[in-house]
Amino acid sequence: MGTFNCGAFVAGIVRGVLDGAGFPAVVTAHFVPMEGQQRPRTTILIKFAEEVLRREARLG
């Protein structure tokens, strides 16, 4: 078994919640180094499916 990545785990939870709510998306976790800090910051990137963007545009 490899190392545990908390950011990837949280990204999976976010994806599951979005998918369950009808907002399919690709969710990824990225480590961003921060100057003056020992550990990098985790950024969660959400890219919604095209169908979600079209639906939301129709709803205005």
A tleap script that builds the chain and sets N, CA, C and O, in Angstrom:
source leaprc.protein.ff14SB
mol = sequence {
  NMET GLY THR PHE ASN CYS GLY ALA PHE VAL
  ALA GLY ILE VAL ARG GLY VAL LEU ASP GLY
  ALA GLY PHE PRO ALA VAL VAL THR ALA HIE
  PHE VAL PRO MET GLU GLY GLN GLN ARG PRO
  ARG THR THR ILE LEU ILE LYS PHE ALA GLU
  GLU VAL LEU ARG ARG GLU ALA ARG LEU CGLY
}
set mol.1.N position { 0.843 -1.176 0.000 }
set mol.1.CA position { 0.000 0.000 0.000 }
set mol.1.C position { 0.888 1.238 0.000 }
set mol.1.O position { 1.894 1.292 0.708 }
set mol.2.N position { 0.508 2.237 -0.804 }
set mol.2.CA position { 1.288 3.464 -0.919 }
set mol.2.C position { 1.014 4.431 0.211 }
set mol.2.O position { 0.409 4.078 1.223 }
set mol.3.N position { 1.464 5.642 0.023 }
set mol.3.CA position { 1.249 6.668 1.033 }
set mol.3.C position { -0.168 7.215 0.935 }
set mol.3.O position { -0.764 7.225 -0.142 }
set mol.4.N position { -0.694 7.660 2.040 }
set mol.4.CA position { -2.044 8.219 2.101 }
set mol.4.C position { -1.981 9.699 1.765 }
set mol.4.O position { -1.200 10.439 2.365 }
set mol.5.N position { -2.789 10.135 0.819 }
set mol.5.CA position { -2.830 11.533 0.409 }
set mol.5.C position { -4.164 12.126 0.853 }
set mol.5.O position { -5.198 11.861 0.240 }
set mol.6.N position { -4.142 12.922 1.908 }
set mol.6.CA position { -5.378 13.514 2.446 }
set mol.6.C position { -6.075 14.404 1.426 }
set mol.6.O position { -7.304 14.416 1.361 }
set mol.7.N position { -5.319 15.145 0.633 }
set mol.7.CA position { -5.918 16.021 -0.367 }
set mol.7.C position { -6.705 15.245 -1.403 }
set mol.7.O position { -7.804 15.651 -1.782 }
set mol.8.N position { -6.156 14.131 -1.864 }
set mol.8.CA position { -6.859 13.299 -2.839 }
set mol.8.C position { -8.108 12.692 -2.215 }
set mol.8.O position { -9.135 12.563 -2.881 }
set mol.9.N position { -8.028 12.326 -0.960 }
set mol.9.CA position { -9.183 11.772 -0.251 }
set mol.9.C position { -10.312 12.804 -0.174 }
set mol.9.O position { -11.467 12.488 -0.457 }
set mol.10.N position { -9.974 14.026 0.206 }
set mol.10.CA position { -10.973 15.095 0.303 }
set mol.10.C position { -11.546 15.416 -1.077 }
set mol.10.O position { -12.747 15.655 -1.205 }
set mol.11.N position { -10.703 15.423 -2.107 }
set mol.11.CA position { -11.191 15.665 -3.467 }
set mol.11.C position { -12.212 14.601 -3.862 }
set mol.11.O position { -13.195 14.911 -4.534 }
set mol.12.N position { -11.992 13.365 -3.458 }
set mol.12.CA position { -12.948 12.300 -3.734 }
set mol.12.C position { -14.267 12.516 -3.020 }
set mol.12.O position { -15.330 12.246 -3.579 }
set mol.13.N position { -14.209 12.997 -1.800 }
set mol.13.CA position { -15.437 13.293 -1.052 }
set mol.13.C position { -16.202 14.427 -1.730 }
set mol.13.O position { -17.419 14.345 -1.900 }
set mol.14.N position { -15.489 15.486 -2.116 }
set mol.14.CA position { -16.125 16.622 -2.790 }
set mol.14.C position { -16.780 16.153 -4.089 }
set mol.14.O position { -17.907 16.546 -4.392 }
set mol.15.N position { -16.086 15.320 -4.850 }
set mol.15.CA position { -16.651 14.812 -6.109 }
set mol.15.C position { -17.914 14.005 -5.845 }
set mol.15.O position { -18.900 14.149 -6.569 }
set mol.16.N position { -17.900 13.173 -4.836 }
set mol.16.CA position { -19.074 12.375 -4.512 }
set mol.16.C position { -20.272 13.225 -4.122 }
set mol.16.O position { -21.396 12.945 -4.540 }
set mol.17.N position { -20.041 14.258 -3.326 }
set mol.17.CA position { -21.129 15.155 -2.915 }
set mol.17.C position { -21.687 15.898 -4.127 }
set mol.17.O position { -22.904 15.990 -4.293 }
set mol.18.N position { -20.802 16.429 -4.975 }
set mol.18.CA position { -21.259 17.143 -6.169 }
set mol.18.C position { -22.041 16.219 -7.098 }
set mol.18.O position { -23.096 16.597 -7.607 }
set mol.19.N position { -21.531 15.024 -7.317 }
set mol.19.CA position { -22.207 14.071 -8.195 }
set mol.19.C position { -23.573 13.690 -7.635 }
set mol.19.O position { -24.550 13.615 -8.381 }
set mol.20.N position { -23.646 13.452 -6.337 }
set mol.20.CA position { -24.907 13.104 -5.695 }
set mol.20.C position { -25.929 14.225 -5.751 }
set mol.20.O position { -27.134 13.971 -5.721 }
set mol.21.N position { -25.457 15.464 -5.832 }
set mol.21.CA position { -26.352 16.621 -5.893 }
set mol.21.C position { -26.706 17.005 -7.330 }
set mol.21.O position { -27.409 17.990 -7.554 }
set mol.22.N position { -26.218 16.227 -8.309 }
set mol.22.CA position { -26.542 16.508 -9.701 }
set mol.22.C position { -25.602 17.478 -10.386 }
set mol.22.O position { -25.973 18.117 -11.370 }
set mol.23.N position { -24.382 17.594 -9.871 }
set mol.23.CA position { -23.381 18.479 -10.459 }
set mol.23.C position { -22.124 17.678 -10.795 }
set mol.23.O position { -21.114 17.817 -10.107 }
set mol.24.N position { -22.161 16.836 -11.845 }
set mol.24.CA position { -20.975 16.049 -12.172 }
set mol.24.C position { -19.782 16.955 -12.480 }
set mol.24.O position { -19.915 17.986 -13.139 }
set mol.25.N position { -18.619 16.544 -11.985 }
set mol.25.CA position { -17.417 17.351 -12.153 }
set mol.25.C position { -16.180 16.480 -12.011 }
set mol.25.O position { -16.229 15.376 -11.469 }
set mol.26.N position { -15.080 17.004 -12.511 }
set mol.26.CA position { -13.768 16.415 -12.261 }
set mol.26.C position { -13.168 17.215 -11.115 }
set mol.26.O position { -13.066 18.439 -11.197 }
set mol.27.N position { -12.772 16.535 -10.052 }
set mol.27.CA position { -12.225 17.208 -8.873 }
set mol.27.C position { -10.823 16.668 -8.625 }
set mol.27.O position { -10.629 15.457 -8.524 }
set mol.28.N position { -9.848 17.563 -8.525 }
set mol.28.CA position { -8.467 17.155 -8.291 }
set mol.28.C position { -7.869 17.960 -7.142 }
set mol.28.O position { -8.304 19.073 -6.847 }
set mol.29.N position { -6.873 17.377 -6.510 }
set mol.29.CA position { -6.162 18.044 -5.418 }
set mol.29.C position { -4.750 18.388 -5.893 }
set mol.29.O position { -4.088 17.570 -6.530 }
set mol.30.N position { -4.299 19.591 -5.582 }
set mol.30.CA position { -2.975 20.053 -5.989 }
set mol.30.C position { -2.264 20.650 -4.777 }
set mol.30.O position { -2.864 21.375 -3.984 }
set mol.31.N position { -0.976 20.332 -4.649 }
set mol.31.CA position { -0.166 20.904 -3.579 }
set mol.31.C position { 0.516 22.160 -4.104 }
set mol.31.O position { 1.183 22.127 -5.138 }
set mol.32.N position { 0.346 23.264 -3.388 }
set mol.32.CA position { 0.921 24.547 -3.780 }
set mol.32.C position { 1.897 24.975 -2.694 }
set mol.32.O position { 1.489 25.207 -1.556 }
set mol.33.N position { 3.187 25.083 -3.029 }
set mol.33.CA position { 4.148 25.516 -2.014 }
set mol.33.C position { 3.875 26.952 -1.579 }
set mol.33.O position { 3.570 27.813 -2.404 }
set mol.34.N position { 3.986 27.199 -0.291 }
set mol.34.CA position { 3.763 28.535 0.261 }
set mol.34.C position { 5.068 29.030 0.871 }
set mol.34.O position { 5.695 28.341 1.675 }
set mol.35.N position { 5.461 30.217 0.480 }
set mol.35.CA position { 6.701 30.792 0.986 }
set mol.35.C position { 6.602 31.006 2.489 }
set mol.35.O position { 5.624 31.564 2.986 }
set mol.36.N position { 7.615 30.561 3.198 }
set mol.36.CA position { 7.653 30.735 4.643 }
set mol.36.C position { 6.914 29.665 5.425 }
set mol.36.O position { 6.859 29.729 6.653 }
set mol.37.N position { 6.343 28.678 4.738 }
set mol.37.CA position { 5.652 27.591 5.429 }
set mol.37.C position { 6.343 26.273 5.106 }
set mol.37.O position { 6.831 26.061 3.997 }
set mol.38.N position { 6.370 25.404 6.094 }
set mol.38.CA position { 7.044 24.126 5.924 }
set mol.38.C position { 6.268 23.200 4.988 }
set mol.38.O position { 6.866 22.491 4.178 }
set mol.39.N position { 4.951 23.206 5.097 }
set mol.39.CA position { 4.118 22.311 4.291 }
set mol.39.C position { 3.417 23.080 3.174 }
set mol.39.O position { 3.076 24.252 3.336 }
set mol.40.N position { 3.202 22.408 2.034 }
set mol.40.CA position { 2.453 23.077 0.961 }
set mol.40.C position { 0.972 23.168 1.304 }
set mol.40.O position { 0.469 22.401 2.126 }
set mol.41.N position { 0.290 24.090 0.685 }
set mol.41.CA position { -1.159 24.245 0.851 }
set mol.41.C position { -1.840 23.367 -0.193 }
set mol.41.O position { -1.357 23.248 -1.319 }
set mol.42.N position { -2.948 22.758 0.175 }
set mol.42.CA position { -3.710 21.942 -0.766 }
set mol.42.C position { -4.826 22.779 -1.372 }
set mol.42.O position { -5.608 23.406 -0.658 }
set mol.43.N position { -4.888 22.780 -2.694 }
set mol.43.CA position { -5.944 23.469 -3.424 }
set mol.43.C position { -6.803 22.420 -4.106 }
set mol.43.O position { -6.286 21.532 -4.783 }
set mol.44.N position { -8.116 22.520 -3.930 }
set mol.44.CA position { -9.053 21.609 -4.578 }
set mol.44.C position { -9.575 22.309 -5.832 }
set mol.44.O position { -10.183 23.376 -5.741 }
set mol.45.N position { -9.341 21.711 -7.001 }
set mol.45.CA position { -9.779 22.275 -8.277 }
set mol.45.C position { -11.019 21.520 -8.743 }
set mol.45.O position { -11.012 20.292 -8.827 }
set mol.46.N position { -12.077 22.260 -9.046 }
set mol.46.CA position { -13.343 21.669 -9.490 }
set mol.46.C position { -13.610 22.134 -10.914 }
set mol.46.O position { -13.700 23.333 -11.178 }
set mol.47.N position { -13.735 21.171 -11.836 }
set mol.47.CA position { -14.090 21.480 -13.228 }
set mol.47.C position { -15.425 20.805 -13.515 }
set mol.47.O position { -15.506 19.587 -13.673 }
set mol.48.N position { -16.475 21.631 -13.579 }
set mol.48.CA position { -17.815 21.103 -13.789 }
set mol.48.C position { -17.974 20.578 -15.210 }
set mol.48.O position { -17.355 21.082 -16.147 }
set mol.49.N position { -18.820 19.551 -15.354 }
set mol.49.CA position { -19.129 18.995 -16.669 }
set mol.49.C position { -19.857 20.043 -17.500 }
set mol.49.O position { -20.549 20.907 -16.959 }
set mol.50.N position { -19.698 19.962 -18.812 }
set mol.50.CA position { -20.319 20.925 -19.726 }
set mol.50.C position { -21.831 20.977 -19.541 }
set mol.50.O position { -22.433 22.046 -19.653 }
set mol.51.N position { -22.446 19.838 -19.259 }
set mol.51.CA position { -23.906 19.808 -19.064 }
set mol.51.C position { -24.337 20.668 -17.881 }
set mol.51.O position { -25.413 21.265 -17.909 }
set mol.52.N position { -23.521 20.735 -16.859 }
set mol.52.CA position { -23.839 21.560 -15.689 }
set mol.52.C position { -23.775 23.035 -16.066 }
set mol.52.O position { -24.645 23.815 -15.680 }
set mol.53.N position { -22.755 23.413 -16.814 }
set mol.53.CA position { -22.612 24.811 -17.218 }
set mol.53.C position { -23.773 25.250 -18.107 }
set mol.53.O position { -24.294 26.354 -17.951 }
set mol.54.N position { -24.182 24.379 -19.046 }
set mol.54.CA position { -25.326 24.712 -19.909 }
set mol.54.C position { -26.607 24.837 -19.089 }
set mol.54.O position { -27.392 25.762 -19.294 }
set mol.55.N position { -26.812 23.914 -18.171 }
set mol.55.CA position { -28.026 23.940 -17.344 }
set mol.55.C position { -28.079 25.210 -16.508 }
set mol.55.O position { -29.121 25.861 -16.436 }
set mol.56.N position { -26.983 25.561 -15.886 }
set mol.56.CA position { -26.952 26.756 -15.043 }
set mol.56.C position { -27.127 28.029 -15.875 }
set mol.56.O position { -27.729 28.992 -15.401 }
set mol.57.N position { -26.609 28.047 -17.109 }
set mol.57.CA position { -26.788 29.213 -17.982 }
set mol.57.C position { -28.259 29.379 -18.362 }
set mol.57.O position { -28.758 30.502 -18.446 }
set mol.58.N position { -28.954 28.260 -18.592 }
set mol.58.CA position { -30.387 28.328 -18.920 }
set mol.58.C position { -31.194 28.869 -17.751 }
set mol.58.O position { -32.156 29.613 -17.942 }
set mol.59.N position { -30.800 28.493 -16.540 }
set mol.59.CA position { -31.540 28.922 -15.354 }
set mol.59.C position { -31.267 30.383 -15.014 }
set mol.59.O position { -32.019 31.010 -14.269 }
set mol.60.N position { -30.182 30.915 -15.571 }
set mol.60.CA position { -29.876 32.324 -15.447 }
set mol.60.C position { -29.416 32.751 -14.136 }
set mol.60.O position { -29.133 33.932 -13.936 }
savepdb mol mol.pdb
quit
